[in-house]
């Protein structure tokens, strides 16, 4: 029997659905995941979702805490809030290949604290997670929050590393 597959973070297929996708894939030679993605996209298009993400200018972001990283010389952990979400980031002294856009943001997580408290699952509560590579890329709904945090981190990273103070 085919095990349940988890797609699009919150859509779970039953064994029967997984088996049907496998049979359909054998018939037309397309990957079962591709069939599932198309079906999910079609389902989401039919939904009447009136939610639109806020504009970046309407989002507030601020730092709450700062601490040095004992394992990386000159690196700083910064945390804060961006509207109802919380974030944590590791900023390095010099740009690196494994950072976001080859810059200084080596790690970044943005999560919903309510979901974290209710589920006790950090990765399940994340809307964005970058750990020297994308674990959870920002969706269209999460992108304004990610952009606001990235601008805040990019503009303040130098201050925190040099002065080692929280503004």
N, C-alpha and C positions, 0 to 999 in steps of 0.2 A: 504494500500500500504506500502511496505517496504521502510524505509528511506535510503538515500544514506549512505554508509559506507566508512570510510576513512581507507585505509590499506597501510602499508609500507610508511607512511608519505606523499607520493606524488601521490599515485594511488587512484583515486576516481572511485567508481562503480556507474553506472546509476541505476535507479529504475528497469529497465528491467533486468540488469545483476544481481542485488541483488535478484530479484524474481526468476531468473533461478537457482542461487546457492541454494536458499532455497528449490526449487522443487527437485533439484538434491540431496540435503541432506536428504530430506524426503524419497527419493527413496533408497539411500544406507545407511542411518543412520549415515553419517559422518557430523561433524559440518560444517556449511557454511563457517566459517572463514578458516578452513583447506582446503576446496576446493579453496578458493580464494588465499591462500598462495601458494598452489601447482601451480595454473595457473600463478601467478605472477612470481614464480621461473622459471617456464618453459619459460615464455616470456623473462625474463632477460637472461637466458642461451642462447637463440637464438640471442640475440643482439650482435653485433660485437663491443664491447667496448675495445678500445686499451689503456685505461687509467690504469696505474699502480701507486699505491701510492709511494711517495718518500721514500727512506730509512731514518731511524731516524737520521743517522749521517749527512745527507744532509739538515736537518731541523734546522732552527735557532729559538731559543726561548729566550726571555729576559723579565725582569720585567720593568714595567713603573711606577707603583704607589703602595703605601702601606698606609694603614690606620687601626687604631685600631677599634675593634667592641665595641661600648658602652654597648651592652647587654650581652656580654660574656667576663668574666675576662680573660685576656691573649690571646684572639683570635685576629687574624690579617687578614684583607682583602688584598690580593695581586692581582694585575692585570698586564697584559702584552700582548705581541704578540708572536705568534708562526706561522712563515711564514706570510701568508696573513690573518690569523685568529687572533682574540683577545680572551683573557681568563680572567676570574676572579675566585678567589678561597678564601674560608674561611678556615684558618688554625688554629687549636686549640692548646693549650699549651700541652695537654696530649692526647694520643690516646683514641678514643671512639669507641664503638660498631657500631655506625651509620655512621662512616666515611668510606671512600674507603679503602678496605682491613683492616678494623679495625685500621687504622692509624690516622693521624692528619688532613687529607684533608676532612673536613666536607661538603663542597659545592664546586662544580667546574662546570663552564660553559665555553665552547669553541664555538664561533660563527663566522659567516662570516659577517663582518661589511657592506659589499655592499648589501647583502640580507636584513639585518636589516634596512638599510636606505631605500631600495626600497619597502619593505613590511610593515615596522613599526611593525613587529611581532618578538619579541625576541625569543620565543620558536621555531618559524618557521625558524629562522636563525641559530639555534644551531646545531652543529654536535655532541656535547656531552653535557649532562646535568645531574649532580648528585646533589641532594639536600637531603642528609641523606638517599638516596636510588636512584636507577637509574630511571630517567625519559627518557633519551635518551642514550642508551649504545653506545659506539664507534663501528661504522661499520668497516669493513675491510679497507675501504678507510680512515677513521678517526683515526684508531688505532695508526698509527705512530705519529700523532700530539698529541693524548692523552698521549701516552707513554713518549714523549719528555717533555710535561708539567708536568707530574707526577714525572719524575726523577728530573726536575728542582725544583719543589716544595718540594719533599722529601729531597733533598740535602740542600735546603736553609731555610727550615721552622725554624729550631732551631736558626739560625742567626737572623731572623726577629723578633722572639718572645723575645729572650734574649736582643739583642742590640737595637731593635726597629729602625733600620736604613735600608735604601735601598742601596744596594751595587751597 
